[in-house]
Amino acid sequence: MSKKVKITVLKKDFHPEFAEQFLSDGKTVGPCPLLEEGDTFIFEGSAKMPEGFCPWAWIDIYGSVSSISSGSSFTPWNRQEGQTIVCCTDGIRPVIFDIQAMEDIPAEND
């Protein structure tokens, strides 16, 4: 049985010095425009990205979300069972996520 997973945006970061050095629009791009700190999303299984979530970040964090949904543990590294912290791979404007298991999702034949 898999679990629903709550995805919470913990922090958005921005490195303007890298943006100036590497991006064609420089630091005017600013931090991630798609997500805000405190935003929450619920993963309900079937590899379906939660509505309103960033597709690029989804590609980056899906493995961790799927793992938590399947009951994996990241203890002893994390203090809480069924939880992990991950981020998208945008090195200039990364977003950090809290991934937490929720209640079980009933099997389709239940």
C-alpha positions in Angstrom: 0.0 0.0 0.0 1.3 3.4 -0.8 0.9 6.7 1.1 -0.1 10.1 0.1 2.8 12.5 0.3 2.7 16.2 1.3 5.2 18.4 -0.5 5.9 21.8 1.1 8.1 24.5 -0.2 10.5 25.3 2.6 12.7 27.9 0.9 13.5 29.6 -2.3 17.0 30.8 -2.9 18.6 33.0 -5.6 22.3 33.5 -6.5 22.4 36.7 -8.5 26.1 36.6 -9.0 25.7 33.2 -10.9 22.7 34.6 -12.8 24.9 37.5 -14.0 27.7 35.2 -14.9 25.7 32.5 -16.6 22.2 33.5 -17.7 21.4 35.5 -20.8 18.9 37.6 -18.8 21.3 38.0 -15.8 20.0 38.7 -12.3 16.7 40.1 -13.7 15.4 36.5 -13.8 15.1 36.5 -9.9 14.1 33.6 -7.8 11.8 30.8 -9.0 8.6 32.5 -10.3 6.5 29.3 -10.1 6.6 28.4 -6.4 6.3 30.3 -3.1 7.6 29.5 0.4 4.8 27.7 2.3 3.1 26.3 -0.9 1.9 22.8 -0.3 1.0 20.0 -2.7 -0.4 16.5 -2.2 0.9 13.6 -4.2 -1.8 10.9 -4.5 0.1 8.2 -6.4 0.3 7.0 -10.0 3.3 9.2 -10.8 0.9 12.1 -11.4 2.5 15.5 -10.7 0.3 17.6 -8.3 -1.6 20.3 -10.1 0.3 23.6 -10.1 3.7 22.1 -9.4 6.7 23.0 -11.4 7.4 20.3 -14.1 11.1 20.8 -13.9 11.2 20.4 -10.1 8.9 17.4 -10.4 11.4 15.6 -12.5 14.1 16.4 -9.9 12.2 15.3 -6.8 9.9 12.5 -8.1 12.3 9.8 -7.0 12.2 11.0 -3.4 8.4 11.5 -3.4 7.9 8.0 -4.8 10.3 6.5 -2.3 8.5 8.1 0.7 5.1 7.1 -0.8 6.4 3.5 -0.9 7.4 3.6 2.8 11.1 4.2 2.5 12.9 5.6 5.5 15.7 8.2 5.6 16.4 7.7 9.3 18.9 7.9 10.9 19.8 10.9 8.7 16.5 12.5 9.2 14.9 12.8 12.6 11.3 12.0 11.5 10.2 8.7 9.9 8.6 9.1 6.5 10.2 12.4 5.7 13.1 13.9 3.7 14.3 17.3 2.5 15.2 17.7 -1.2 15.6 20.4 -3.7 15.3 21.0 -7.4 18.5 21.1 -9.4 18.4 24.7 -10.5 21.7 25.9 -9.2 21.0 29.6 -9.7 17.5 29.7 -8.1 16.9 26.4 -6.2 13.8 25.5 -4.3 14.0 23.3 -1.2 11.1 20.9 -0.4 9.9 19.0 2.7 8.6 15.6 1.6 6.4 13.9 4.2 4.3 10.7 4.2 0.6 11.0 5.0 -2.2 8.5 5.3 -2.3 5.3 3.2 -3.9 5.3 -0.2 -6.4 2.4 -0.5 -5.7 -0.2 -3.1 -8.0 0.0 -6.1 -9.5 -3.3 -5.3 -10.3 -2.5 -1.7 
